[in-house]
Amino acid sequence: MDARQGIAVSLQEGRGARGSRLGVGNAGFKDLAVWQKAKDLAVLIYKVSNNEMKSVDFGLRDQVRRSAVSVASNLAEGDERDTDKESIRYFFIAKGSVAELRTQLQIAHESGYLNGTMYESLEKEYATLGKRIGKLIQARRTSPRL
């Protein structure tokens, strides 16, 4: 994929590979479709953890919440960094938080604290989110210096 294709992929995600520096959107990281999805999923995690995971050990429930918030937070922080190299570092941290959260959700499910339907739904959403973060990383890696 060349730089233009990377920008096209990123634009399809909701913003240019170099963010507002391409003149797309005015809200900074809030224009990133991948950030919006991560934030919405974090809100869902809070709701699910309040309803379905009430009986879960506080440590696991707290860690699930913190991981979900970490994904959106690191996407936001990365997008606000001055260089692509710095941004990519935070995007990788966000991607790692997705893997951490998927592990915690599986543990909660296998321990009987999260029903199968909810687990499968969250697993699918976070697997897709991880792939979208990977596409954002690739777009930033291949974007031309502006």
N, C-alpha and C positions, 0 to 999 in steps of 0.2 A: 504494500500500500504506500503510495507516495504522499507527500505533505498535503496536497489538495484533497485527496481522498480522506485523509485523517481529519481535516477540517470539516469536510462534508459529513463524516460520521459524527463528529462532535456537534455540528450544527443540528443534526437530527436529534441529538440528545438534549437540545435546548439552548445551546450556546456555542460560540466559537471556541476553538482550542485554546486561544489566548484570552478568552473571556471578554470583558468589556473593552479590552484593548483593540478588539475588532469592531467595536461600535455596536455590538449586539447587546441590548438590554442595559438597564441602568441600576439594577438592584444588586450587582456583584454576584456573590456566590448563590444568592437566592434565585438567580436566573437559571442555574444549573438544574436540568431535569433530574439528574442523578442525585443531587442534594435534596431536592423536593421529595423524591421517592424515599430516600433514607430517613428524612425527617418524619414523613407520614408513617413509615414502618416503626420508628421509635415511639411515636404516639400510640400506635397499635400495641406495641410490646407493653407499654405502661398499662393500657386497658386490660390486656390479656393477663398480665401478672397480677392485677388487682382482682380479677374475677376467677380465672382458672387456677392460678398458682398461689392462692392464699395460704394453702397448707404447706407450701414449699419452704424448706429451710431458708431463713432470711438471707444468708450468704449467697445462695444460688440465685434467688430472686433479685437481689441487689446487683449481682454481677451480670445477670441477663440485661437488666435495665442499663447498667453502665456501658456495656458493650454496644447496645443499640444506640445510645446517645453518642458514643465515641465515633461511630461510623459517620453520622451527619456532621459532628463537630470537626473531625479531621478533614472531611471534604471541604467544609467552609474555610477552615484555617489554611488548607493547601491552596485553595483558589485565591486567597488574599495575599499569598506570598509574591515576592517581586520577580522571582525567576522560575522558569519551568522546572529546573533541577530541584528547587525547594518544594515547589508544588507537588511534584511527582513523589517526593519522599512522604509527604502527608497522605497522598492518595494511596500509597502502599500501606501505610498504617491503617487507613480506613478499610482497605481490602483485608488486612489481617484481622481487624475487629469483626468483619463479617464471618470469617472462618471461626473465630473464637465464639461468636454468638451462635453459629450453627451447631457447634459442639455442645454448648450449654443447653440449647433447645433439645438436642437429641438426648442428653442426660436427663433433662426434666421429663421428656416423654417416656424414656425407658424406665424411669423411676416411678411412673404413674401419676405425675403431677401435671401433665399436659396431654390432652386427649389427641387421638390419632389424626382427626380431621384438622384441628388447629395446627398441630405439628407439621403435617404435610403441606398445608397452605403457607405457613411461615418459612418452611424449608425451601419451597419453590420460589417464593418471593426473594429470599436472601441469596439463593443461588443465582438468580437472575441479576440481582443488584451487584453481586460480586463480578459478574461478567461485564456489566455496564461500567463499573469502576475500572476494570481492565481496559475497556475501550477508551475511556477517558485518559488513562495513563498512556496508551499508545498514541492517541491524538496529540497529547502534550509533547511526547517524545519526538514526533515527526513534524510538529508545527514549525513553520518558518519564523525566524526572529522578526518581530515587528517593532 
